[in-house]
Amino acid sequence: MFRKDLRESRPTVLSIGSALLLFGLLLSPLCAQTDIARPAPDRSHIEEVLRGLNRARNFGQVAISPDGKKLAWIEGGRGGSEILVASPTELSKSQRVTAAASPNQHCREGELAWAPDSKSIAFFSDCGNSSDHQADIYLSKLDGTPAKRLTSLKGLPQAPAFSGDGSKIAFLYVEGATRPAGALAAMKPPSGVIGEDGVEIQRVAEVRADADASAPTLLTPANLHVYEFDWAPDSKGLAYIAADPPGENNWWVAKLYSQVGGSEPKPVLSPAEVSGPLHGLQIAVPRWSPDGKAIAFIGGLMSDQGSTGGDVWIVSAEGGQPRDLSQGRPTSPAWIEWGSNDYLFVSELAGGNAQLIRYRLTGDRLQNGPVTFGSPIFSIPGTVGDGRLEMSLSSTADRSMFVFGASSFERPREIYAAKPATTMTSGLEGVMQLSHFNDGVQPAWGKSESLSWKSDGFRVQGWLLFPKEYDPGKKYPLIVEVHGGPAAAVTARWGGGGGLSSTAFSALGYFVLEPNPRGSYGQGEAFTQANRKDFGYGDLRDILAGVDTVIAKYPVDPQRVGITGWSYGGFMTMFAVTQTDRFKAAVSGAGLSNWQSYYGENSIDQWMIPYFGASVYDDPAVYAKSSAINYIKKAKTPTLVVVGDRDGECAAPQSYEFWHALRDEHVPTQLVVYPNEGHGFVNPEHRRDVMDRAVEWFSKYMPERLSTSQTNSGGR
């Protein structure tokens, strides 16, 4: 239930108040004769700021060839995208790789996979299906000849991967898909037998690398929804993580399977059935060891598929009790790759830094052989990834080079490389910069700082964005933006746009605190699990301690502190205004007001059991304890509530319930419901409208005050 970030724009919305009822006592506080509120910025100014946030040249996935001689990357936006290939040392001399019939044909092309021999590259393209934009797999030999179409698909494909011998390409495939797989996309309008009719199942399919527009072979059975997979080293089988349908609900109870050819899948690991700290938790990123005898994976408490964090585990390919290789390590691994049978490369979050570590396994790796953690190959206070899985990196076959995109609040995204054999220093200065797409581009927002503070014995980390054109002699408002999840983390990154954008708030003159309270990634599995059965309490204390830290250190007006967030951050916003009067205005996006009713309304109830310890029917008290609706009489903070009407993760009735209660209590409020949107908004106009409304709300209820003398002299 995470994904807080929306980006851009504004259209027709269902505004409860104008469309349904007259509500929300939206009356500004009366101003004393010598204390006048500065007018709120108009929408044209807000949108001008939003347009300036993404001036940098952007790109998607990056992929180094197995031999390290070529680098591919994806550029483009909503109108189309293109694939470019060049030498890693001369990216300016790139060639376009495409399935287009002419240079003027614009297609959506992406999701790259290099052949093991580095002589060809596979990718998805809709060039051959301009009428319905159906993507197919194409293969380019990089020799100037047109890319060859390998598949004839009718559905949604993703995540292509060559077999080790290069003869086949496997990919995830939802045959006949009507919507993207997963819970973030808008749910289909309910009709028919709920949970039984129209269930769409994601399977692993394959096509031969020399095929000619063929229908794919479906490898995994129709009764398993597959989330991630890895080829066996002998190219004859797969390891994959799967669960019974419906897929959007059951990832939290998924199992690890292996399968050879067209045989029946073999269960390797079921977290629900193992003893120890992995019991009942989640697994992701399966990786088969080079000798085929073991499978490594990430295991831990995870609130969303795709938001991966935990410990690195290993289990025999034949099954058995898994082993935790990183137990007690105060970091959150998110992605892994074998270097050899004795080495694992691990991409992890450590505090506010993304870093790459090498684990050395000696002795009996499956039982109690020693594990040695090397020094970080890189440690970057920013956001790192190659555009596939979270924090995934592209590497050469011999793991002598890792390539990725990286950015921070200060530096736009560029392509970088790291070599494990080379001694590197911390930060982006310590890795090799391959691209210079954005030389000279400066941020449109204020400077940033990584902060840490103590709370209940924890050391909590967060990011503070300063107001643009910061003047230490002035007092500023502060917005606290709480991330979703809760198992996720805010990292420093470039850009922004619509939705609840911290960089946009900064550009408009706010301090912005983005905390990573208990429940977040970055400080080890114990920290991630510290909010189990305690939603809204310990994590709110962590956040308030962060607010105290900022106010003590910087010129923040304590009477102009607001709070916002999306998903779990939306819940924290709702809960916070029922627990404290520290916040003078609030904006809740896709929030949760009543955990008891939510249990029966959402499409992903399986995620709740590991956090609450039981279903709502077995232990209603633990759900009631964290339900903001039960403390609504204490709420006094003006609160804007926004949600998508087809949100399956945080159903719209949760927002209705909170808005209705605030209205009954005569607390200034407004509810905006966006049509045809799921948990992650896709309409750019809706995304921009969210930001417009949020800025207007904070300006209204946290206004800057000017004295009469300032007003008469024209102000600042």
Secondary structure, DSSP 8 states (H G I E B T S, - for coil): --------B----EEETTTS------------TTEEE-----HHHHHHHHHTTT-S-----EEE-TTSS-EEEEEEETTEEEEEEEETTEEEEEEEE---SSTT----EEEEEE-TTSS-EEEEE-TT-TTTT--EEEEE-SSSS--EE-B---EEEEEEEE-TTSSEEEEEEEET-SS-SSSSS------SSTTTTT---EEEEEEETT--SB--EE-S-TT-EEEEEEE-TTSSEEEEEEESS-HHHHGGG-EEEEEETTS--EEEE-TTT--STTTT-EEEEEEE-TTSSEEEEEEE--SSTT---SEEEEEETT----EESSTT-SSEEEEEEEEETTEEEEEEEETTEEEEEEEEE-S-TTTT--EEE---SEEESSEEE-SSSTT--EE-TTSS-EEEEEE-SSS--EEEEE-TTS---SSGGGSEE---TTTT---SS--EEEEEEEETTEEEEEEEE--TT--TTS-EEEEEEE-SSSS------S---SSS-HHHHHHTT-EEEEEE-TTSSSS-HHHHGGGTT-TTTHHHHHHHHHHHHHHHHS-EEEEEEEEEEETHHHHHHHHHTTT-S--SEEEEES--S-HHHHHTT-S-GGGHHHHHSS-TTT-HHHHHHT-GGGGGGG--S-EEEEEETT-SSS-HHHHHHHHHHHHHTT--EEEEEETT--SS---HHHHHHHHHHHHHHHHHHS--EEEHHHHHTT--
